[in-house]
Amino acid sequence: MQEKIAVIGGGSWGTALGKLVAENGYQVCLYAKENEVVESINNQNENAVFMPGIKLHKNMRSKNLEEISEEHINTAIWAVPTQFSRAVAGVARGSLKNASILIATKGIEIETCELIFDILKNELESRLSILSGPSFAKEVANKKPTAVSIASKIESERKKWQKIVATDYFRAYTTNDVVGVEVGGAIKNIVAIATGISDGLGFGLNARAGLITRGLAEITRLGVALGANKETFMGLSGMGDLVLTSTGELSRNRNVGIKLAKGLSLNEILDSMKMVAEGVFTAKAAYNLAHKMNVEMPITTEVYKILYENKSANDSVMDLMRRDLKDERI
């Protein structure tokens, strides 16, 4: 009998990972809040809302997210946006008791400044792993070669998920540095907004490279303060994901930055998007967390001020460039 895997969250990333494991021989049920997603997957083998034109495997079906409370789930992939994860976990708590869960979400909760792993650890009695790395959903769905990291404090769990997702186009490496993997995955979205703003203002490749490099310094500084291993940030979930999200045309966060540079308001940008750009919300959470931890994060601070205090992007750039001169260090 084929093992069953639940995918919780019906966006593009949940759909891509569901497609991947369904093609690996698992029976997949994707739980989505949108009725249109459920109907299109079950009737057309396609997520017509978030991934139109991509045919899904026959092993993949869908149910409404509200039905999850009636289920007993042993193995699940979590793809719910960070700011909604606590509420969904509350609904699914009984169904996911003792389950093995692979978290595929990246971000920090605004109200608590908690990373996604800690949110689910506090809400669920489950065995948790987390996946991160340079991986656009559309490219995974189209079977483009991809490499990611899977972190868990339980060796058997990270090795289990490594085997579940492994294909000839999707390769996962394992680590026990949960904090490092999730900090890299969360903060890179803020840096991607910054590089999008820079590109949108026509500041060129020098500026982009400088933002990515100093952004990595910020990511590392916060991660180490939270207990991560410094080396993790040179890997797939650190530098790899940062470079992809900051430069790739498929990056939602980079595109938010480009639109901000063109003069659109944050509300106008968000209203035009079907999918969540996690960096918009993570910027506020990371700004608060940096103050709480007394960690210097100037790029994050400027992105926060552009998003939430209506600061001019040009003024932010000038303030970054005019900061006190110092040694190059993390």
C-alpha positions as CSV (number, residue, x, y, z in Angstrom):
1,M,0.0,0.0,0.0
2,Q,1.3,3.5,-0.9
3,E,2.2,5.8,2.0
4,K,-0.1,8.8,2.3
5,I,1.3,12.3,2.6
6,A,-0.8,15.4,3.4
7,V,0.3,18.8,2.0
8,I,-1.2,21.6,4.1
9,G,-1.4,24.8,2.1
10,G,-2.5,25.1,-1.5
11,G,-0.2,27.7,-2.9
12,S,2.4,27.3,-5.5
13,W,5.1,25.8,-3.2
14,G,2.7,23.3,-1.6
15,T,1.5,22.3,-5.0
16,A,5.0,21.8,-6.4
17,L,6.1,19.7,-3.4
18,G,2.9,17.7,-3.6
19,K,3.5,17.1,-7.2
20,L,7.1,16.0,-6.5
21,V,6.2,13.4,-3.8
22,A,3.1,12.2,-5.8
23,E,5.4,11.4,-8.7
24,N,7.7,9.6,-6.2
25,G,4.9,7.1,-5.6
26,Y,3.1,8.6,-2.6
27,Q,-0.6,9.2,-2.3
28,V,-1.0,12.9,-1.7
29,C,-3.9,15.0,-0.4
30,L,-3.4,18.7,-0.6
31,Y,-5.5,20.8,1.9
32,A,-6.3,24.2,0.5
33,K,-8.5,27.0,1.9
34,E,-9.6,28.1,-1.7
35,N,-12.5,26.0,-3.1
36,E,-11.2,26.8,-6.6
37,V,-7.9,25.1,-5.8
38,V,-9.7,22.0,-4.5
39,E,-12.0,21.7,-7.5
40,S,-9.4,22.3,-10.2
41,I,-7.0,19.7,-8.7
42,N,-9.8,17.1,-8.3
43,N,-11.5,17.8,-11.7
44,Q,-8.6,18.9,-13.9
45,N,-5.4,17.6,-12.2
46,E,-4.2,21.2,-12.1
47,N,-4.0,24.0,-9.5
48,A,-5.6,26.6,-11.8
49,V,-5.3,29.4,-9.2
50,F,-1.6,29.3,-8.2
51,M,0.0,27.0,-10.8
52,P,-2.0,27.1,-14.0
53,G,-0.8,25.0,-16.9
54,I,1.1,22.4,-14.8
55,K,-0.4,19.0,-14.9
56,L,-0.4,17.1,-11.6
57,H,0.0,13.4,-11.0
58,K,-3.0,11.2,-10.6
59,N,-1.8,10.3,-7.1
60,M,-2.6,13.9,-6.0
61,R,-6.0,14.9,-4.8
62,S,-7.3,17.8,-2.7
63,K,-9.6,18.7,0.2
64,N,-10.8,21.9,1.8
65,L,-8.6,23.0,4.7
66,E,-11.6,22.9,7.0
67,E,-11.8,19.1,6.6
68,I,-8.3,18.6,8.2
69,S,-9.7,18.5,11.7
70,E,-11.6,15.3,10.8
71,E,-8.4,13.5,9.6
72,H,-5.7,11.4,11.2
73,I,-2.4,12.3,9.5
74,N,0.9,10.5,10.0
75,T,3.1,12.4,7.5
76,A,2.7,16.0,6.2
77,I,4.3,18.8,4.4
78,W,3.6,22.2,5.9
79,A,3.2,25.0,3.3
80,V,1.0,27.6,5.1
81,P,2.3,31.2,5.1
82,T,3.9,32.1,8.4
83,Q,1.4,34.7,9.6
84,F,-1.4,32.1,9.3
85,S,0.4,29.1,10.6
86,R,-0.5,29.4,14.2
87,A,-4.2,29.6,13.5
88,V,-4.1,26.6,11.1
89,A,-2.0,24.6,13.5
90,G,-4.7,25.2,16.1
91,V,-7.3,23.6,13.8
92,A,-5.1,20.7,12.8
93,R,-3.5,20.0,16.2
94,G,-5.5,16.8,16.9
95,S,-5.1,15.5,13.4
96,L,-1.3,16.0,13.5
97,K,-0.5,14.5,16.9
98,N,2.7,12.5,16.7
99,A,3.0,13.2,12.9
100,S,6.2,13.6,11.0
101,I,6.1,17.1,9.4
102,L,8.3,18.8,6.9
103,I,8.0,22.5,7.2
104,A,8.3,24.3,3.8
105,T,7.4,27.7,5.0
106,K,9.9,30.6,5.6
107,G,9.3,33.5,7.9
108,I,9.0,35.1,11.3
109,E,5.7,35.8,13.1
110,I,5.0,39.5,13.6
111,E,3.2,39.3,17.0
112,T,5.7,37.0,18.8
113,C,8.9,37.3,16.7
114,E,9.0,33.5,16.6
115,L,10.5,31.6,13.7
116,I,8.2,29.1,12.0
117,F,9.8,26.0,13.6
118,D,9.1,27.4,17.1
119,I,5.5,28.3,16.2
120,L,4.7,24.7,15.2
121,K,6.8,23.2,18.1
122,N,4.6,25.2,20.5
123,E,1.3,24.4,18.8
124,L,1.8,20.8,17.7
125,E,2.9,17.5,19.3
126,S,4.8,16.5,16.2
127,R,8.2,15.6,14.9
128,L,9.5,18.6,12.9
129,S,11.9,19.1,10.1
130,I,12.4,22.1,7.9
131,L,13.2,22.5,4.2
132,S,14.9,25.5,2.7
133,G,17.2,26.5,-0.1
134,P,17.3,28.0,-3.6
135,S,14.0,26.6,-5.0
136,F,11.4,28.5,-7.1
137,A,8.2,26.5,-7.1
138,K,7.6,26.8,-10.8
139,E,11.1,25.4,-11.6
140,V,10.6,22.4,-9.2
141,A,7.2,21.7,-10.8
142,N,8.9,21.8,-14.2
143,K,11.6,19.4,-13.0
144,K,14.5,21.8,-13.2
145,P,17.6,20.6,-11.2
146,T,17.3,21.9,-7.6
147,A,19.3,21.4,-4.4
148,V,18.0,22.2,-0.9
149,S,18.7,21.7,2.8
150,I,16.6,19.7,5.2
151,A,17.2,20.4,8.9
152,S,15.9,18.5,12.0
153,K,17.2,17.9,15.5
154,I,16.2,14.3,15.0
155,E,18.6,12.5,12.6
156,S,16.1,9.8,11.6
157,E,13.5,12.5,10.6
158,R,15.8,14.5,8.4
159,K,17.0,11.3,6.7
160,K,13.4,10.1,6.2
161,W,12.4,13.3,4.5
162,Q,15.6,13.4,2.4
163,K,14.5,10.0,0.9
164,I,10.9,11.1,0.4
165,V,11.7,14.1,-1.7
166,A,14.8,12.8,-3.5
167,T,14.5,12.5,-7.3
168,D,16.8,12.8,-10.3
169,Y,16.1,16.5,-10.4
170,F,15.6,17.4,-6.7
171,R,18.5,16.8,-4.3
172,A,18.4,17.4,-0.5
173,Y,21.3,17.7,1.9
174,T,20.7,17.2,5.7
175,T,21.9,19.3,8.7
176,N,21.0,19.5,12.4
177,D,21.1,23.4,12.3
178,V,17.4,24.1,12.4
179,V,17.9,27.7,13.4
180,G,20.5,28.5,10.7
181,V,18.3,27.0,8.0
182,E,15.2,28.9,9.0
183,V,16.9,32.2,9.6
184,G,18.5,32.1,6.2
185,G,15.2,31.2,4.6
186,A,13.4,34.0,6.4
187,I,15.7,37.0,6.2
188,K,16.8,36.5,2.6
189,N,13.3,37.6,1.5
190,I,14.0,41.0,3.1
191,V,17.3,41.4,1.3
192,A,15.5,40.4,-1.9
193,I,13.1,43.3,-1.5
194,A,16.1,45.6,-1.0
195,T,17.8,44.4,-4.2
196,G,14.5,44.8,-6.1
197,I,14.3,48.4,-4.9
198,S,17.9,48.9,-6.0
199,D,17.4,47.3,-9.4
200,G,14.1,49.3,-9.9
201,L,15.9,52.5,-9.2
202,G,18.6,51.6,-11.8
203,F,21.5,51.5,-9.3
204,G,23.2,48.8,-11.2
205,L,25.1,45.5,-10.5
206,N,27.6,46.9,-8.1
207,A,24.8,48.0,-5.7
208,R,23.0,44.6,-6.1
209,A,26.2,42.7,-5.2
210,G,26.9,44.9,-2.3
211,L,23.4,44.5,-0.9
212,I,23.5,40.7,-1.3
213,T,26.9,40.5,0.4
214,R,26.0,42.8,3.3
215,G,22.6,41.2,3.5
216,L,24.4,37.9,4.1
217,A,26.3,39.5,6.9
218,E,23.0,40.6,8.6
219,I,21.5,37.1,8.2
220,T,24.6,35.6,9.8
221,R,24.7,38.1,12.6
222,L,21.1,37.4,13.6
223,G,21.4,33.6,13.1
224,V,24.5,33.4,15.3
225,A,22.8,35.5,18.0
226,L,20.0,33.0,18.0
227,G,22.3,30.0,18.2
228,A,22.9,29.0,14.6
229,N,26.2,27.7,13.2
230,K,28.0,30.4,11.2
231,E,29.0,27.9,8.5
232,T,25.3,27.2,7.6
233,F,25.0,30.6,6.0
234,M,27.5,29.7,3.4
235,G,25.4,26.8,2.2
236,L,22.2,26.3,0.2
237,S,19.8,27.7,2.8
238,G,22.0,30.8,3.3
239,M,24.0,32.1,0.4
240,G,22.3,29.9,-2.1
241,D,18.7,30.9,-1.3
242,L,19.8,34.6,-0.9
243,V,21.4,34.8,-4.3
244,L,18.4,33.1,-6.1
245,T,15.7,35.2,-4.4
246,S,17.6,38.5,-4.8
247,T,18.3,38.0,-8.5
248,G,15.7,35.7,-10.0
249,E,12.9,37.1,-12.1
250,L,10.5,34.6,-10.4
251,S,11.1,36.1,-7.0
252,R,8.0,37.6,-5.5
253,N,9.9,39.5,-2.9
254,R,12.3,41.0,-5.5
255,N,9.3,42.1,-7.6
256,V,7.8,43.8,-4.6
257,G,11.0,45.9,-4.4
258,I,10.9,46.7,-8.1
259,K,7.3,47.9,-7.8
260,L,8.1,50.0,-4.7
261,A,10.9,51.7,-6.7
262,K,8.4,52.5,-9.4
263,G,6.3,54.4,-6.9
264,L,3.5,51.9,-6.2
265,S,2.2,51.8,-2.6
266,L,2.6,48.7,-0.5
267,N,-1.2,48.2,-0.5
268,E,-1.4,48.5,-4.3
269,I,1.3,45.9,-4.6
270,L,-0.2,43.4,-2.2
271,D,-3.7,43.8,-3.7
272,S,-2.2,42.9,-7.1
273,M,-0.6,39.6,-5.9
274,K,-2.3,36.2,-5.6
275,M,0.5,34.7,-3.5
276,V,2.2,35.9,-0.3
277,A,5.5,37.8,-0.5
278,E,6.8,36.6,3.0
279,G,9.5,39.3,3.1
280,V,6.9,42.1,3.5
281,F,5.7,40.6,6.8
282,T,9.1,39.3,7.9
283,A,10.6,42.7,7.6
284,K,8.4,44.0,10.4
285,A,9.0,40.8,12.5
286,A,12.8,40.9,11.9
287,Y,13.0,44.6,12.7
288,N,11.4,43.9,16.0
289,L,13.5,40.8,16.7
290,A,16.8,42.6,15.8
291,H,15.9,45.3,18.4
292,K,15.0,42.6,21.0
293,M,18.3,40.8,20.4
294,N,20.3,44.0,20.0
295,V,21.6,42.8,16.6
296,E,22.6,45.4,14.0
297,M,20.6,45.0,10.8
298,P,20.8,48.2,8.7
299,I,19.4,46.8,5.5
300,T,16.5,45.2,7.3
301,T,15.9,48.5,9.1
302,E,15.7,50.5,5.9
303,V,13.4,48.0,4.2
304,Y,11.1,48.2,7.2
305,K,11.1,52.0,7.1
306,I,10.3,52.0,3.4
307,L,7.5,49.5,3.8
308,Y,5.9,50.8,7.1
309,E,7.1,54.4,7.6
310,N,6.8,55.6,4.0
311,K,10.5,56.5,3.9
312,S,11.9,57.3,0.5
313,A,13.9,54.6,-1.1
314,N,16.5,57.1,-2.2
315,D,16.8,58.4,1.3
316,S,17.3,54.9,2.6
317,V,20.1,54.2,0.1
318,M,21.8,57.5,1.1
319,D,21.5,56.6,4.8
320,L,23.0,53.2,4.2
321,M,25.9,54.7,2.3
322,R,26.6,57.4,4.8
323,R,26.8,55.1,7.9
324,D,29.9,55.4,10.0
325,L,32.9,53.8,8.3
326,K,34.1,50.5,9.9
327,D,35.9,47.3,9.3
328,E,34.3,44.6,7.2
329,R,33.1,42.0,9.6
330,I,30.1,40.0,10.5
